[in-house]
């Protein structure tokens, strides 16, 4: 792909060039993009003009992950994408088993849905904030290893759970008449979500550590596909199983998948953290053939021994807040919370719409519902293909227009396409659920909506990554938090609202909220984003 094309009739005038790119003998080419976040010079001629003719002499070979072979890089991407499936895949098992769990534990499907799926989703969001702090100090690999080991252990506990208190816990949600009936323990299922979320914040770190800029959006697209695919995959697969076998088998198969991912992490995952300012690796020994060194790196002993003063614990603790209050970050988080949150809400509640008996739902059997849940799985794969080429095309066009300079706000052009699809998909799905139209109409509406979620989310991740290149972990954690907070809340009101006023009003209002926030945020960020970045990034 050609990143630069000169036009004799057009010369891009960059008003920020004079104040941000004065050549200096002390220029650090490896950290320049962090100091001038969101602005990248990709044209060699433009680079020589801005940084001086000796720019090539400033480049030197290093040991960082961007010098690894393509095979090694893509192996790391493959593992982290499989790992990113784990938390929402495990959480989604509860969707397929909601009716079986209600029968097993002698309660209602609404209570099971609120208690198991919703609170599991809630803790997936908060876990990421905590693990990012550890990763910045001790490295990506040991935190990833320990969290996946603990998540697997708690998922095994879920499969063995003898009652609902052990299975999911009670978060003082059920205010019973007698105080002794108010539970306050955290169940196995919720702890699985809390620890399992780590790969969903590690992925952006890993991609930025090992892939160059012009490939990052494409790799983020692949990794994000795993994050979005996960909550749909388990209801699709395990719905067929639960219709014919005990619900515990679904959780046992989830344990097997988690074990496979853990084995891949243990034997093939590498530590990608590299301090470009100091030019040294976190680990002293990179050879995986050295068994002792490998074990020490994996369990975190090497990370503890080689920990640096920077970043300080104070900086690490306040970093998420320090990023979240920036105007451009806050606005895009608000937009993404609704886009992804309503998408998760549909995934959680559709099984109730489809499997409940009229007048609430269609009364489909579990096998039919599982077949319909193939819709978002196929849609996510289709969205990955569309997003891959659409993001590349937008980036290429932006660089051509800007004479070899890339501006972060150009990522957001993809959102225009995504939001149009989002509204169309939600309206079609709302009409089909309310008027009980045929299954193909449900499939079309849901597929369009899920394609829109993937395309828009990839653009948001890429934009935030460009704006805050030195805070990628915090970006992942915050985006993970807002998407799960949005999805966590939707399931509480979506079914009662749709039951009372119809699914078209419910999903139509949700689509209108997304479109309204889009109009208020995205054009403003494209118009004022560069000035905001210059002041706040």
Helices and strands as residue ranges (DSSP letters): H 17-20, H 32-35, E 39-41, H 44-51, G 55-58, G 65-67, H 70-96, H 98-104, H 109-112, I 113-118, H 119-138, H 140-160, H 164-167, G 179-181, H 188-196, H 199-210, H 213-242, H 248-268, E 274-275, E 280-281, H 291-299, H 301-305, H 313-324, H 327-355, H 366-372, H 374-401, E 405-407, G 408-412, H 413-434, H 439-467, H 472-501, H 503-536
